[in-house]
Amino acid sequence: MKKEKALELWQDKLAGEISGSDEKALETFLKANPELASEWGDLEQTWMLFDEIDRPEPSTQMDARFDGMLAAYQSAKKQHSAPFLDSIVSWLTKSWQVALASMVLGLFIGWWMLPSQNQVQNISQLSSEIQDMKKLMMLTLIEQPKAQERIRAVNMASELPSADEKVIEALITTLNKDDNLNVRLASLEALLLYGKRPEVRAALVEALKVQDSAIMLVAIADALVTIQEKSSVEAMEQLRDTVEDGLVKDKLNESIKSLSSI
């Protein structure tokens, strides 16, 4: 099977219009081309997320951020875009979620149509662009009103190979300001993956001063011991002298002792 045919079948599969025999043929092709299978799998996962997102009216700030990214994408890919793709993108931009999905698909189609002398380099570039889309997806989901969507955003941040300043800032803000305890706990767990970064370590120390939940305070104390942040001892001592919850006091004493012995 040629790659062009495989692409058509893959698109049919996404649309739910693939026959059983064609699906088996596609599976055989992807088994023989694991790099393509991996990239297409990432695209399919990202695409499925769009179908599951609620569609509230986007804020002015969200519109501006997305419009800027869309304009940059279209400008960068303009010389490679097919005419029919431009009309599709124009039609799909009626809502930001669908437009973002069109960007993901457009990235893939644009990559597929580009003449290439080095397929590995192209795959690497596509992978980077997919990660950028996942970051944008994460930053979009974390603004959703439903807690389950915000938790999904935090989980997406945990799956990123790296987190830029905006992702870290979003996780820290969620840790300190989200009104849902489970979302805050998920944010703390995600931040631990980047515990070697100075801004994360400092943010966890500062979080001791703004959290009012005993569960969060205990979890943050455990996190600071896990990353061995000795500078947090002073903040823990101050909190211990003012907090009334006995469980929190015991945990702080335990954490202070553990960090002081390092």
MOTASUL-V761106 format. One record per residue. PSI is psi in whole degrees, 0 to 359 (NA if undefined). D_CENTER is the distance of its C-alpha to the mean C-alpha in whole Angstrom. Layout:
psi->{PSI,PSI}
d_center->{D_CENTER,D_CENTER}
This chain:
psi->{135,156,323,318,319,321,318,317,322,319,322,321,317,324,354,26,22,142,165,317,320,323,321,321,321,318,320,317,316,328,328,349,73,329,316,320,319,313,318,326,318,316,319,319,315,317,319,328,325,325,338,353,136,158,71,165,126,147,165,321,319,318,313,318,316,317,322,317,322,318,319,319,313,324,317,328,1,319,346,357,139,149,321,331,323,318,325,314,318,318,322,343,18,333,148,328,315,324,321,321,322,328,316,312,323,322,316,313,319,317,319,325,344,136,137,138,349,95,323,318,320,319,320,319,317,319,319,319,325,319,322,320,323,323,315,320,317,314,334,313,327,351,0,149,333,133,323,329,323,323,321,321,315,320,323,321,325,334,351,141,336,158,127,184,321,320,314,316,320,319,319,316,318,319,319,337,346,140,1,125,318,323,318,319,320,322,319,315,320,319,330,333,338,30,348,347,132,321,330,315,316,321,323,325,315,330,332,333,345,345,142,3,130,320,316,319,318,317,319,320,317,319,318,326,320,317,1,51,91,335,350,352,316,315,322,320,318,318,319,324,347,335,146,339,122,323,318,317,314,317,318,317,318,317,319,316,318,316,326,338,356,NA}
d_center->{34,33,29,30,31,28,26,28,28,24,24,27,25,22,24,26,29,30,33,33,35,32,29,31,32,28,28,30,29,26,27,29,26,24,22,22,21,18,16,18,16,12,14,15,12,10,13,14,11,13,16,15,14,17,18,20,21,19,20,22,19,16,19,20,16,16,19,19,16,18,21,20,19,22,24,23,24,27,29,28,27,29,31,30,26,27,29,26,23,26,26,23,22,24,20,17,15,17,18,14,15,18,16,14,18,20,18,19,22,23,22,24,27,27,30,29,31,29,26,24,24,22,20,19,18,17,14,13,13,11,8,9,8,5,4,7,6,4,7,9,9,9,12,14,17,16,15,14,12,10,11,8,6,7,7,4,4,7,7,6,10,10,9,11,13,11,8,11,13,11,10,14,15,14,16,19,19,17,20,19,20,17,14,16,17,13,12,15,14,11,13,15,13,14,17,19,18,21,19,17,21,22,20,20,24,24,22,26,27,25,25,27,26,28,25,23,26,26,23,22,26,25,22,24,26,24,23,26,26,30,30,29,32,34,31,31,35,35,33,35,38,37,35,37,35,37,34,32,35,35,32,32,36,34,31,34,36,33,32,36,37,34}
